[in-house]
Amino acid sequence: MSQGPNKPDFRERIERMRKKQDEHPEIQKAQESDGSGQSKQPESQGQQHTKNNTAGSGVQSIADLRLDSFKESNQKLAKGKSQLPNLAVQSHIFPPTRKGRRPVFNWAEVPVNRNDVEIWQRGEQLNQLDLTGWIVLIKFAGEDLVARFTRYEFLKAMRRHDSSRDYRWLRSFLDRIGFTQFAIYFYHDNQKWERYSGALAPQDYQDSQGRHVVQLSKPLSALFGFDGWSFIDLEQRLKLGQRQWAQAFHAYLSTHTCPNDGLWWNKHELWRQWGAEYQSMENFMRLFRKRVIKPLHDIQFLQNVIEKKSAIGFWW
């Protein structure tokens, strides 16, 4: 059985990227600011200068420290709040998708907006609705990373109906995140890399009374926590319903602190990052206003938007 993609050229790829950054310092600056110059939430800062543990070292890694912090804060969350790993937003693990058959991958590379992490995926494509389900699972999880709930409790938390259709959705969701595998490579100190692999929720139990017990993956949760966890307003996200594009932008902004003077994007850069599939920037901006900005205004997440000829600013 395949154990995931091999990495003989990983160091070479990193070195090529590093040389490119040395030749073009503005690339490194853009990557450090995640493409827009905004700052991250406090819980996601301070990760760059902490060493990871190697096998058998007995030293707690930054990923494990972040995971311990997550476990503690997850038990104290206010109603309507949940936690979101920043790496889930920095990567395209949960992209907004359109209706239709989901593609199935055999170790396809997942785009990531950073140069020290590489992610590969095997199995069915996940999307923003699956991210919402995973966030709810995280909210139900105890310190042992085991989520216990009845199907009624989970569907209620998802604002879904207690119906046979939504029962089928819950079962398909749990199968999907249990079947889809990830191989995540973290490159450290220009020399070493570590590989974490598996599914987000590799084991689950269900009985005829509708009780569920779902085991979340500790290694993947730890690595997702390497860049920190941010709080997300789950109630706001659920109000967006099936609007996956708006959900993705909501999650992105939720992992950052809004600058006093707003987060400004050049419109061409916004188009490149959030709508490269659209052939014209004019068409992209028209749909972005309708499908992203308006819904985020309606749920009172976006406080202000200022649009100029070549740039647009957001406050939340």
C-alpha positions in Angstrom: 0.0 0.0 0.0 1.2 3.5 -0.8 2.6 5.4 2.2 2.3 8.8 0.6 4.5 10.8 -1.7 8.2 10.5 -1.3 10.3 13.6 -0.8 13.7 13.2 -2.4 13.6 16.6 -4.0 12.0 18.5 -1.1 15.3 20.2 0.0 16.1 21.1 -3.6 12.7 22.8 -4.0 13.1 24.7 -0.7 16.6 25.9 -1.8 15.2 27.1 -5.2 12.5 29.0 -3.3 15.0 30.5 -0.9 17.3 31.6 -3.7 14.3 33.2 -5.4 13.5 35.1 -2.2 17.1 36.3 -1.9 16.9 37.7 -5.4 13.5 39.2 -4.8 13.1 40.3 -1.1 9.6 41.5 -1.7 8.5 37.9 -2.2 9.6 37.0 1.3 7.9 40.1 2.7 4.6 39.2 0.9 4.7 35.6 2.2 5.4 36.7 5.8 2.4 39.0 5.7 0.3 36.3 4.0 -0.1 38.5 0.9 -1.8 41.5 2.4 0.3 43.0 5.2 -2.2 42.3 8.1 -1.2 40.9 11.5 -2.4 37.6 12.8 -4.3 37.0 16.0 -2.0 37.0 19.1 -2.3 33.2 19.6 -0.7 32.7 16.2 2.4 34.7 16.8 5.9 33.7 18.0 6.1 30.4 16.2 9.1 31.1 13.9 12.0 30.8 16.4 11.0 27.7 18.3 12.5 24.3 17.5 10.5 21.3 16.7 11.3 18.0 18.5 12.9 15.3 16.5 12.2 11.6 17.0 13.2 10.5 20.5 14.3 13.9 21.7 11.9 14.1 24.5 11.5 17.9 24.0 8.0 19.2 23.6 7.6 20.8 20.1 5.9 24.1 19.4 3.2 22.0 17.7 2.6 20.1 20.9 2.6 23.3 22.9 0.0 24.9 20.6 -2.0 21.7 20.9 -1.9 21.8 24.7 -3.0 25.5 24.6 -5.8 24.5 22.2 -7.1 21.7 24.5 -7.2 24.1 27.5 -8.9 27.0 25.7 -11.3 24.6 24.0 -12.9 23.7 27.3 -13.5 27.4 28.1 -15.0 28.7 24.9 -18.0 31.0 25.0 -21.2 29.9 23.4 -21.1 30.4 19.6 -17.3 30.4 19.5 -15.0 27.7 18.2 -11.3 27.4 17.3 -9.8 27.3 13.8 -6.2 26.2 13.0 -4.5 28.9 11.0 -2.9 26.4 8.6 -6.4 25.2 7.5 -6.8 28.7 6.1 -3.3 29.2 4.8 -3.7 26.1 2.7 -6.4 25.0 0.2 -7.4 21.9 2.2 -11.0 23.2 2.4 -11.5 25.3 -0.8 -14.9 26.8 -1.7 -16.4 24.5 -4.3 -19.4 24.4 -6.6 -22.1 21.8 -6.6 -21.3 18.6 -8.4 -19.2 15.5 -8.1 -16.2 16.0 -5.9 -12.8 15.1 -7.4 -10.9 12.3 -5.9 -7.1 12.7 -5.6 -4.2 10.2 -5.4 -1.6 12.2 -3.5 -2.2 15.5 -5.2 -0.3 18.5 -3.8 -2.4 21.1 -2.0 -1.4 24.8 -2.4 -0.1 26.4 0.8 0.7 30.1 1.3 4.0 29.5 3.1 7.4 28.0 2.1 8.1 25.7 5.1 5.1 23.5 4.8 4.1 21.1 2.0 0.7 19.2 2.0 -0.4 16.3 -0.1 -3.9 14.8 -0.2 -5.3 11.5 -1.1 -9.1 10.9 -1.3 -12.1 13.0 -1.8 -12.0 16.8 -2.1 -13.0 18.6 1.1 -14.7 22.0 1.0 -15.9 24.8 3.3 -18.9 22.9 4.5 -16.6 20.1 5.6 -14.5 22.8 7.4 -17.6 23.9 9.3 -18.3 20.3 10.3 -14.7 19.9 11.4 -14.9 23.1 13.5 -18.0 21.8 15.2 -16.2 18.5 15.9 -13.4 20.4 17.5 -15.9 22.2 19.7 -17.3 18.9 20.8 -13.8 17.4 21.5 -12.5 16.9 25.0 -8.9 17.1 26.1 -8.4 13.6 24.7 -9.3 14.9 21.3 -12.4 12.6 21.3 -15.7 14.2 20.3 -18.8 12.7 21.8 -22.3 13.7 20.7 -25.6 12.4 19.5 -26.6 13.0 15.9 -29.3 15.4 17.1 -26.8 17.4 19.0 -24.4 17.6 16.1 -27.0 18.6 13.5 -28.5 21.2 15.9 -25.0 22.7 16.3 -24.7 22.7 12.5 -28.2 24.3 12.2 -29.3 21.4 10.2 -32.6 19.6 10.5 -33.3 16.3 12.4 -34.2 14.6 9.2 -33.1 11.5 7.3 -31.5 13.7 4.6 -29.3 15.4 7.2 -28.5 12.0 8.9 -27.1 10.9 5.6 -25.1 14.1 5.3 -23.6 13.6 8.8 -22.6 10.0 7.9 -21.1 11.0 4.6 -19.2 13.9 6.3 -17.7 11.6 8.9 -16.8 9.0 6.2 -15.2 11.8 4.2 -12.9 13.2 6.9 -12.1 9.7 8.0 -11.2 8.4 4.5 -9.4 11.5 3.1 -5.7 11.3 4.0 -3.1 14.0 4.3 0.7 13.9 4.2 2.1 17.1 5.7 5.8 17.9 5.5 7.3 20.6 7.8 10.7 21.8 6.8 12.9 23.2 9.6 16.3 24.8 10.1 17.2 24.4 6.4 18.1 20.8 7.0 15.3 18.7 8.6 11.8 17.9 7.7 9.1 16.0 9.5 6.2 14.1 8.0 2.7 13.8 9.6 0.2 11.7 7.8 -3.3 10.3 8.3 -6.9 11.4 8.3 -8.4 14.3 10.3 -10.7 11.9 12.1 -9.4 8.4 11.6 -11.8 6.5 13.9 -15.5 6.8 14.7 -18.1 4.8 16.5 -21.9 5.0 16.0 -24.7 3.0 17.5 -28.4 2.6 16.6 -29.5 5.2 19.1 -27.6 7.9 17.2 -24.7 8.2 19.6 -21.3 9.0 18.0 -17.7 8.9 19.3 -15.1 10.4 16.9 -11.4 10.3 17.4 -9.6 13.4 16.0 -6.0 12.9 14.8 -3.5 14.1 17.4 -0.5 14.3 15.0 -2.4 16.3 12.4 -4.0 18.5 15.0 -0.6 19.2 16.4 0.8 20.2 13.1 -2.2 22.3 12.2 -1.6 24.0 15.5 2.0 24.8 14.7 1.1 28.2 13.4 -1.5 28.7 16.1 -5.2 28.6 16.5 -7.6 31.5 16.1 -11.1 32.0 17.5 -13.9 32.0 15.0 -17.5 33.1 15.5 -19.3 29.9 14.7 -22.7 31.5 14.8 -21.7 34.0 12.1 -20.3 31.3 10.0 -23.5 29.2 10.2 -25.6 32.2 9.2 -23.7 32.1 5.9 -25.4 28.8 5.1 -24.1 27.3 1.8 -22.2 30.5 0.7 -18.8 28.8 0.6 -16.9 31.8 -0.9 -18.1 34.1 1.9 -17.3 31.4 4.5 -13.7 31.1 3.2 -13.2 34.9 3.4 -14.8 35.0 6.8 -12.3 32.3 8.0 -9.4 34.1 6.5 -10.2 37.4 8.2 -11.0 35.6 11.4 -7.4 34.4 11.7 -6.1 38.0 11.6 -6.4 41.1 13.6 -7.9 44.0 11.7 -5.4 46.9 11.3 -6.6 50.2 12.6 -6.4 51.6 9.0 -8.1 48.5 7.5 -6.8 45.7 5.4 -6.2 46.9 1.9 -5.9 44.8 -1.2 -4.8 45.8 -4.6 -7.8 44.6 -6.7 -5.6 42.7 -9.1 -4.0 40.9 -6.1 -7.4 40.2 -4.6 -8.5 38.8 -8.0 -5.4 36.6 -8.2 -5.8 35.2 -4.7 -9.6 34.8 -4.5 -10.9 34.5 -8.0 -8.2 33.5 -10.5 -10.7 31.3 -12.3 -12.6 34.3 -13.5 -11.5 35.7 -16.8 -11.9 39.4 -16.1 -11.3 41.4 -12.9 -14.5 43.3 -13.6 -16.6 40.1 -13.5 -14.7 38.9 -10.4 -15.3 42.1 -8.5 -19.0 42.2 -9.4 -19.5 38.6 -8.0 -17.2 39.2 -5.0 -19.4 42.2 -3.9 -22.5 40.1 -4.3 -21.4 36.7 -2.9 -18.8 37.8 -0.3 -19.0 41.4 0.8 -22.8 41.6 1.0 -23.3 38.4 3.0 -20.5 39.4 5.4 -22.2 42.8 5.8 -25.5 41.1 6.5 -24.2 39.0 9.4 -22.5 42.1 10.8 -19.0 40.7 10.4 -17.7 43.4 8.0 -18.0 46.8 9.7 -16.8 48.9 6.7 -15.6 48.5 3.2 -14.0 51.3 1.1 -13.5 50.7 -2.5 -11.3 52.8 -4.7 -10.3 52.6 -8.4 -7.5 50.1 -7.9 -7.8 49.0 -4.2 -10.3 47.9 -1.7 -10.1 48.1 2.1 -11.9 45.9 4.8 -12.7 46.5 8.5 -14.1 43.8 10.7 
